[in-house]
């Protein structure tokens, strides 16, 4: 801090005694001085203030950053009038000689040296002026301190920077002292490991499903369904390999990215070997489910040599269902594998955890594949619904049983549960009857419902047995069995799902994958696909229908002159060969079609959008 030495105010001539004037002589007063403004001058680095004379204005000191000034102990934040009697102090804040910075990811430490020596500051000589804004410059003759390597390294240590120190880089930065960055410490990036990998040794796709059949269904040639023999390898699991941790400039450990693990379980017809391979234990179609746990299995085939009708009854099966004939009116086919129909489907419902392939016409029917197939599967739906209903029944029974006990009354647990089923939970017994019918029809190679589970279900249908034998443990056991059935169904959703059709009319089709129409086309139907909707034949038509795909739609002939309009919605793109009338939407974009358009693509076309062939 430097202090200015104000110049004393000049003495006024008025009223002073002149010894040269003798007593008795007439004293002539000196003339009054003219008005004069005050001034500020900087000489040899010091401030000198001259006060105004008469009615002159005082001098003004204007502080300018980075210099800071204090007037009589208070910091000056704006221009201020000053006089010689004021105490004026100033300071030049010192910039750091160097700066150490660590990158946001803490993997690099950088030093910038701006100067090796710090000098005292000196005000530049200027003035005298009435208004003065001082400037300062380093006094090269007065060094204050010199930057040493030991000081820098001491701060490096205090900051905790200690990994891969490059001291020569710090020395070079000191020698240059030009503000250039020098990296003097680095971290070590972690080395990522290898994710677990599952290599399937079989093809999940079903090819050439629409070749003409020459007689009975041949799993190996006609539908070309992937099949294996006992002992064939199905898959190989490569376990994850851990990575190597890294560290930052502070030496803090950095873990490698988390590894993706794969949980693969073998069902009863698949063998797990010590080398990580999975082998078939019987002949059949290999399949793998999706989900957090992936299950490998060999699917059996349930073959219907003719039609599915009142004689055969509804078909409920855990594996593939192959139907040589038609699915006739009001029938249900439920499969936890794939469904192949050589004929047509008429006013019926087909659900499949895998694919649905219909070579004939689909009229007035409902087809659901993948997750949609599970959602509409009666075993899946009933087991979930009954699981929830029995849980509520158990809670209500326990509460009412406790209340009866508080009143000093006695009643059996089964009596209370039966009363609640007759009043509040009237749907439980009808649902149990329907579930038992499904369990009787279902044929699961992976193991059907246990006898104990079936006994618990039947107990709930007999009032006498309920009163005599039903207790809390029985209801808990029943709940566990229903949860087991529901979980089994959930695990059965297969990765390769979709629907392939020839001709579809007045039907609803939902696919957890693609929907492919190979021949005549779609009329007055609703189609939804989480993948794409593809019309393969050049003459395929879409009339009076609503199509929605999360990926893309590739259609041939849409609508007709004077016919009902079509609604097409896709997530990425819509490509039509000819479209007469309707509405198309891609994402948030919409367009009404009022007249014929040809070879039109709306949205962003996929690279293979035009590669679909008949």
BELBEL-V735318 format. One record per helix or strand of 2 or more residues. SS is the DSSP state (h for helix, s for strand). FROM is the first residue (numbers start at 1). LEN is the number of residues. If there is no record, write none. Layout:
BEGIN
[[SS	FROM	LEN] [SS	FROM	LEN]]
END
This chain:
BEGIN
[[s	2	2] [s	39	5] [s	46	5] [s	59	3] [s	67	5] [s	74	2] [s	80	3] [s	88	5] [s	98	5] [s	108	6] [s	117	7] [s	126	4] [s	131	2] [s	136	11] [h	149	10] [h	167	10] [s	182	5] [s	197	4] [s	233	6] [s	246	2] [s	253	2] [s	263	4] [s	270	3] [s	277	4] [s	284	6] [s	293	7] [s	301	4] [s	315	3] [s	320	4] [s	332	4] [s	339	3] [s	345	2] [s	349	4] [s	355	4] [s	361	3] [s	366	4] [h	371	5] [h	378	29] [h	413	11] [h	427	15] [h	451	9] [h	463	7] [h	472	20] [s	498	8] [s	508	4] [s	514	10] [s	526	4] [s	533	3] [s	541	3] [s	546	4] [s	552	7] [s	566	5] [s	573	7] [s	582	5] [s	589	5] [s	597	7]]
END
